[in-house]
Amino acid sequence: MDPQGGHYLNKDALLSALGAARMCQLVLGCTTMSLVAHQAGYTATYGIFCMFVWCFCFAVTLVVFTLDVTRLHGCMPISWDNFTVAYAMLATLMYVTASVVYPVYFLQPQCPSEGCEVRDYRIAVTVCSSVCCFAYATEVFLTRAKPGRVVGYMATVSGLLKVVQAFVACIIFGALANDSEYNRHIPTQYCVVVYSLCFSMTVVVIALTVSGRTAALRFPFDRFVVIYTFLAVLLYLSAAVIWPVFSFDRKYGTPARPEGCPRGKCPWDSKLVVAVFTHVNLVLYVTDLIYSQRIRFVSQQP
C-alpha cells in the first residue's frame, strides 16, 4: 500500500479486457519466436524482418505491460494513453505484414528439404502470428475514441490514420530502395521528396502528441493538423499522377513487366509497389482530412 492507501500494483491492468489482450499478445509473441528459433527457421532479408517484428513487438509489449501493472508509466515524460494506442496500431500493422511475408517466402505446399516437420512448424508460426494480429487489433478497438469520452488525439480516427500513413510510407521507402530507378527522372525524384516530406511531418505530429508537447505550438494543434493534412493530400495527389506516368508510360518506362526480370530484384516490381501504396496513402490522407475536421469537437466532449 502507498501512503495514500492505494495499491502499488494496478489490478485493472491484469483483470480488464485490455490486460487480457496484452497477455495474449505476450503469450502468442513468445510462442511465435520459440517456434521459429526451435525448428521453423528464418533466412535472408525477409526472414530477418519477420523475426525483428516478433522480437520488437514482444519486447515493447512486455515493457508496456510491466509499466502499466506497476503504475511506473506515471514517471515517464510522455502521454501514456497516446503512446500505447499508437504503439498498438503500429504493432498490428507490423504483425499483419509479417504474417503475410513469412508464409509467402517460407511456407510451401510440398515438404522442404529439411523435412515435413519443418513445414508443420512454419504453419504453426503463421497461425500464431496471424492470431496475434487480432490481439493487437483488439487493444486498438478497446482504447479507440468513443462518443462522449475525452481521449487523446492518437485514439481518434485521425490519430490512428497517422500511424497507418507513416507505416505505408515506410513500405514505399523500402520499395524505392530496392532498385526502383527513381533517380532516372526529375519528376520521380520530386515524388520521393513528397513521400519524405509527408512522412517527416506525420512523424512530427505523432511525436508531439506522444510526448505531450502539442501545447508548445503557437497555434491550435487541431488547426495545424488540418492544414498539414490538406497540403499532404495535394502533394500525394500530384505524386499519384506523376509516378505512374514516368514509371509505366512507354515514353519514360515500361508498361508491362519485362520478361526474365528476377523476382525480388526487378525495378518494375518496385515501381508497381510504390504506385499502389502511393494511391493507398492518398486515400488515407483524404480520409484523415475528413475526420480531422472533428478533432476539436471530439476533444471537447464532456
C-alpha positions in Angstrom: 0.0 0.0 0.0 1.2 3.5 -0.7 0.9 6.5 1.8 -2.5 7.5 0.3 -3.9 4.0 0.8 -3.8 2.9 -2.8 -2.3 -0.3 -4.2 1.2 -0.3 -5.7 0.0 -2.7 -8.5 -2.7 -1.9 -10.9 -5.1 -4.8 -10.8 -7.1 -3.4 -13.8 -4.0 -3.9 -15.9 -4.4 -7.7 -15.2 -8.1 -8.2 -14.8 -9.5 -5.9 -17.5 -10.2 -6.8 -21.2 -7.2 -4.6 -22.1 -5.0 -6.6 -19.8 -6.2 -9.9 -21.2 -5.4 -8.6 -24.7 -1.9 -7.7 -23.7 -1.3 -11.0 -22.0 -2.5 -12.8 -25.2 0.0 -10.7 -27.2 2.8 -11.7 -24.9 1.9 -15.4 -25.0 1.4 -15.6 -28.8 4.5 -13.5 -29.4 6.7 -15.7 -27.2 5.2 -18.8 -28.8 5.9 -17.5 -32.3 9.5 -16.6 -31.6 10.1 -20.0 -29.9 8.7 -21.9 -32.9 10.9 -20.0 -35.3 14.0 -20.4 -33.2 13.3 -24.1 -32.5 12.5 -25.6 -35.8 10.7 -23.3 -38.3 13.8 -21.2 -39.1 14.2 -17.9 -41.0 16.8 -16.8 -43.6 17.5 -13.8 -45.9 16.2 -10.3 -45.6 12.5 -11.3 -45.4 13.1 -13.8 -42.6 15.2 -11.3 -40.6 12.4 -8.7 -41.0 9.8 -11.1 -39.7 11.9 -12.1 -36.7 12.6 -8.5 -35.9 8.9 -7.7 -35.9 8.1 -10.5 -33.5 11.0 -9.7 -31.2 10.5 -5.9 -31.2 6.7 -6.2 -30.6 7.2 -8.7 -27.8 9.9 -6.6 -26.1 7.9 -3.3 -26.2 4.6 -5.1 -25.2 6.4 -6.5 -22.2 7.7 -3.1 -21.2 4.2 -1.5 -21.7 2.5 -4.3 -19.7 5.1 -4.1 -16.8 4.8 -0.3 -16.6 1.0 -0.4 -16.6 0.9 -3.1 -13.9 3.4 -1.3 -11.7 2.0 2.2 -12.4 5.5 3.4 -13.2 4.4 4.9 -16.5 3.3 7.9 -14.4 7.1 8.7 -14.0 7.6 8.9 -17.8 7.5 12.3 -19.6 5.1 11.1 -22.2 1.3 10.9 -22.8 0.8 7.3 -21.8 -2.6 6.8 -23.4 -1.4 8.3 -26.7 1.7 6.2 -26.7 0.0 2.9 -26.0 -2.7 3.3 -28.6 -0.2 4.5 -31.2 2.1 1.5 -30.5 -0.8 -1.0 -30.6 -1.8 0.3 -34.0 1.8 0.1 -35.2 2.2 -3.4 -33.8 -1.0 -4.5 -35.6 0.4 -3.3 -38.9 3.8 -4.9 -38.3 2.2 -8.2 -37.4 -0.1 -8.2 -40.4 2.9 -7.6 -42.6 5.0 -10.4 -41.0 2.0 -12.8 -41.1 1.8 -12.3 -44.9 5.5 -12.2 -45.7 6.6 -15.3 -43.7 4.2 -17.8 -45.3 4.8 -16.3 -48.8 8.6 -16.9 -48.6 8.9 -19.8 -46.2 5.7 -21.9 -46.5 5.3 -24.2 -49.5 2.6 -26.9 -50.2 5.3 -29.5 -50.5 7.7 -30.5 -47.7 11.0 -28.6 -47.8 14.4 -30.4 -47.9 14.6 -30.2 -44.1 11.5 -32.4 -43.8 7.7 -32.2 -43.3 8.2 -31.4 -39.6 9.7 -28.0 -40.6 6.7 -27.2 -42.7 4.3 -28.0 -39.8 6.3 -25.7 -37.6 6.1 -22.9 -40.2 2.3 -23.4 -40.4 2.1 -23.0 -36.6 4.2 -19.9 -36.8 1.9 -18.4 -39.4 -1.2 -19.3 -37.3 0.2 -17.8 -34.1 1.4 -14.6 -35.8 -2.0 -14.2 -37.5 -3.9 -14.7 -34.3 -1.6 -12.2 -32.6 -2.7 -9.6 -35.1 -6.2 -9.8 -33.7 -4.8 -9.4 -30.1 -3.2 -6.1 -31.0 -6.2 -5.0 -33.1 -8.4 -5.8 -30.0 -6.3 -3.3 -28.0 -6.8 -0.7 -30.6 -10.5 -1.4 -30.5 -10.7 -1.1 -26.7 -8.7 2.1 -26.5 -10.0 4.0 -29.5 -12.1 7.1 -29.2 -15.7 6.6 -28.2 -18.6 9.0 -28.3 -19.0 11.0 -25.0 -15.5 10.2 -23.7 -12.5 12.5 -23.7 -9.4 10.8 -25.2 -6.0 11.6 -26.6 -5.5 12.6 -30.2 -3.9 9.3 -31.1 -7.0 7.4 -30.1 -9.1 9.2 -32.7 -9.6 8.0 -36.2 -7.3 10.8 -37.4 -4.6 9.8 -34.9 -4.7 6.2 -35.8 -4.6 7.0 -39.5 -1.4 9.0 -38.9 0.3 5.7 -37.8 -1.0 3.9 -40.8 0.2 6.7 -43.1 3.7 6.5 -41.6 3.8 2.7 -42.0 2.7 2.9 -45.6 5.4 5.5 -46.3 7.9 3.0 -44.8 6.8 0.4 -47.4 7.2 3.0 -50.1 10.7 3.8 -48.9 11.5 0.1 -48.9 10.4 -0.3 -52.5 12.3 2.9 -53.5 15.5 1.5 -52.0 15.0 -1.8 -53.9 16.4 -0.6 -57.2 13.3 1.4 -58.2 15.4 3.6 -60.6 13.6 6.7 -59.2 16.7 8.9 -59.9 16.3 8.5 -63.7 13.8 11.3 -63.9 13.4 14.6 -62.1 9.6 14.2 -61.6 10.1 10.8 -59.9 12.7 12.5 -57.7 10.1 15.1 -56.9 7.8 12.2 -55.8 10.5 11.0 -53.4 10.6 14.5 -51.9 6.8 14.3 -51.4 7.0 11.0 -49.7 9.8 12.2 -47.4 8.2 15.5 -46.5 4.8 14.0 -45.7 6.4 11.2 -43.7 8.5 13.6 -41.7 5.5 15.8 -40.9 3.4 12.8 -39.9 6.2 11.6 -37.6 6.4 15.1 -36.1 2.6 15.1 -35.4 2.9 11.7 -33.7 6.0 12.7 -31.7 4.3 15.9 -30.5 1.2 14.0 -29.4 3.0 11.1 -27.7 5.4 13.5 -25.9 2.5 15.7 -24.7 4.1 18.8 -26.4 1.2 19.9 -28.6 0.7 22.9 -26.3 4.1 24.1 -27.4 2.8 25.1 -30.8 2.0 28.8 -31.2 -1.4 28.0 -32.8 -4.1 25.4 -32.1 -3.0 21.8 -32.7 -6.2 20.7 -34.5 -5.8 23.6 -37.0 -2.2 22.6 -37.6 -3.3 19.0 -38.3 -6.0 20.1 -40.7 -3.7 22.4 -42.7 -0.9 19.9 -42.9 -3.3 17.1 -43.9 -4.7 19.3 -46.6 -1.3 20.0 -48.0 -0.4 16.3 -47.8 -3.5 15.5 -49.9 -2.4 17.9 -52.6 1.2 16.6 -52.6 0.2 13.0 -52.7 -2.4 13.7 -55.5 0.4 15.1 -57.6 2.7 12.1 -56.8 -0.2 9.7 -57.6 -0.3 11.2 -61.1 3.4 11.7 -61.8 4.8 8.4 -60.5 2.8 6.1 -62.8 3.3 8.3 -65.8 7.1 8.3 -65.5 7.3 4.6 -64.5 4.9 2.9 -66.8 4.3 5.2 -69.8 6.0 3.9 -73.0 7.9 7.2 -73.4 9.6 7.0 -70.0 9.3 3.5 -68.7 7.8 0.0 -69.4 4.0 -0.6 -69.4 4.4 -4.4 -68.8 6.7 -6.4 -66.6 9.9 -7.3 -68.5 10.4 -11.0 -69.2 13.1 -12.7 -67.2 13.1 -10.0 -64.6 14.3 -11.7 -61.3 11.7 -11.9 -58.6 12.6 -9.7 -55.7 15.1 -7.7 -57.7 13.0 -6.3 -60.5 12.8 -2.5 -60.8 9.4 -2.8 -62.4 8.0 -4.6 -59.3 9.4 -1.9 -57.1 7.8 0.8 -59.2 4.5 -1.0 -59.1 4.6 -1.3 -55.3 5.4 2.5 -55.0 2.5 3.3 -57.3 0.0 1.1 -55.5 0.9 2.4 -52.0 1.0 6.0 -53.2 -2.7 5.7 -54.0 -3.3 3.9 -50.7 -1.7 6.8 -48.8 -3.6 9.3 -50.9 -6.9 7.6 -49.8 -5.7 7.6 -46.2 -4.8 11.3 -46.2 -8.2 12.2 -47.8 -10.0 10.1 -45.1 -7.8 11.8 -42.5 -8.7 15.2 -43.8 -12.4 14.4 -43.4 -12.1 13.1 -39.8 -9.6 15.7 -38.7 -12.4 18.3 -39.1 -14.0 16.7 -36.0 -10.9 16.7 -33.7 -11.9 19.9 -31.9 -15.4 18.6 -31.2 -14.2 15.2 -30.0 -11.8 16.8 -27.6 -14.5 19.0 -26.2 -16.8 16.2 -25.3 -17.8 16.3 -21.6 
